[in-house]
Amino acid sequence: MCGIVGYVGPRPSQDILLAGLARLEYRGYDSAGVAVIDGDGSLGMRKKAGKLAMLRDSLKDAALPDGNTGIGHTRWATHGGPTDENAHPHLADDDKLALIHNGIIENFASLRDELLADGVSFRSETDTEVAAALLGREYRNNGGDLQGAFRAVVNRLEGAFTLLAMHEEHPGLVVGARRNSPLVIGLGEGENFLGSDVAAFIEHTRKALAIGQDQIVSITPDAVTVTDFAGTPVEAEPFDVSWDAAAAEKGGWSSFMAKEVAEQPEAVANTIRGRIQGDQVIIPELDGLDELFIGINRIIITACGTAAYSALVGKYAIEQWARLPVDVELAHEFRYRDPVIGDDTLVVSISQSGETMDTLMAVKYASERGARTLSICNTQGATIPRESDAVVYTHAGPEVAVASTKAFSAQITALLLLGLHMGRVRGAIEDASVDVAELSALPEKIAKVLESEQEHVTQLAGWMADTRSVLFLGRHVGFPIALEGALKLKEISYIHAEGFAAGELKHGPIALIEPGQPVFVLVPSPRHSALVHSKVVSNIQEIRARGARVIVVAEEGDAAVLPFADEVIRIPLAGAMFEPLLAVVPLQIFAMALATAKGLDVDQPRNLAKSVTVE
Ligand code: F6R
């Protein structure tokens, strides 16, 4: 939610800021703005409602004088609609000071009243302008000490925030702070960067510093200083960024989503790499951390959205291999009740961004109650892994499209690895060789689905472009995939879609079936369980009898589905726990092709932002 970039160095900053914003636009795209301190030491600012392209066009029409110090922002609206006035940066101190913000300042109303009483007037409806005005007033009162004023302001703010600010009286200095909201530092040669995540600066440097909670950073071209909110210097943690800049570019693809769907074999292979030894799964990051898995009696997996659907697949795998009960909890529900957790509980969080506020808060809640915590995350330097006792990274590479695809596959892969690792450590698995072979074969099988079904599914979506509702049914590990198929369709094609456990059909959802209603049915292999397979085939017959248009996803050679299916999408044979990684692919392609057929922007669907850093 909201992308933030800052630059100080010898180069003109505007292009660097705009390129950084382009790579962060997935975080929010309802308005964008930049502020620059030009060569004469005066601050210029431009901001525009709409996507980044609107800002670019405006700068093309009337350029801002450029300079070497700048900040940029791409917004996902919280306080105040997506207008030019509400876009960031916000200015204060006679427009000499600019400030950008990600998050929500919870006490903004009382601060605004205080400032209004002091004669300050506001141009926007945002909480951010309140922070800017507060900083302007503090700066004037303290005699022009930007860092001191900034420290005083962040100590008065409640809520979650990343703030960057600069003042024209201090060219070559950008100050930043974070509380429960992301910010990382990029270290260049004679130049430094700030970004919501490393995508903001990977084009320029792979050297980064992670900043902890409640810390303040000042960057100049030659120095980076990090302190806590009291001003005491702290050591920031260095890391090398493993993503490369090209991975965050669209290349020749029609959309980031198309590229990311196609990258799934690689995302899965990279997530497995280095974690299989012989016929065992050994995750090196968990070396020496066996105590995380011994002496626990339950696991809670917590996440939101697509990540939570990967967790549902993980539940089946971990219960089977590690023989521990696993509950899956939506992070935003988990901490608002009084869950029974303690030091006998392992709380596994899953997050592509590593910044989802609900998930972060669930991890903190679990830690405070003595639970052991492990995160599965795709983003280095992110907050959730830093707040966890251990981390297993997915290596999907940067995911830019708002709808998660390759990160989902990598999350399931990491959960399968975790289940096999845990099962070994707990002595619950005697022989993992078959499962390890299944894991290793996954990338090739996913590639096969991509190759064999792309055209067929795209054609199917084209025929269904006018469809108003699609249902998805699955059983066992097919159920989370039904949920994911429905979510993908909803979020990018704006079509009503629901995923159901096939067994629930007769308990209500079958009432939705009318002639012509499209229903995707994920059919589990009969080789895994003839009984479960036959139950799903019965479900197909039931909906078919009521006129549904049945689209079946079934393994190659499963002939039992043929008499009842209008369309059959084939996936290669795989073990029960591995099938979801194959079955999800046609559903992703379907959602993408349908949205494209409707002329929609698949990468930036309306109302959504990729990284949900507010509650
Ligand atoms: C859907 C989607 C979201 C995210 C969810 C969690 O396509 O991308 O549902 O899965 O917002 O995000 P992360 O994984 O970053 O915590």
Boltz pocket constraint, residues with backbone or C-beta under 6 A from the ligand:
constraints:
  - pocket:
      binder: B
      contacts: [[A, 304], [A, 305], [A, 306], [A, 307], [A, 308], [A, 350], [A, 351], [A, 352], [A, 353], [A, 354], [A, 355], [A, 356], [A, 359], [A, 402], [A, 403], [A, 404], [A, 405], [A, 487], [A, 488], [A, 491], [A, 609], [A, 610], [A, 611], [A, 612]]
      max_distance: 6.0
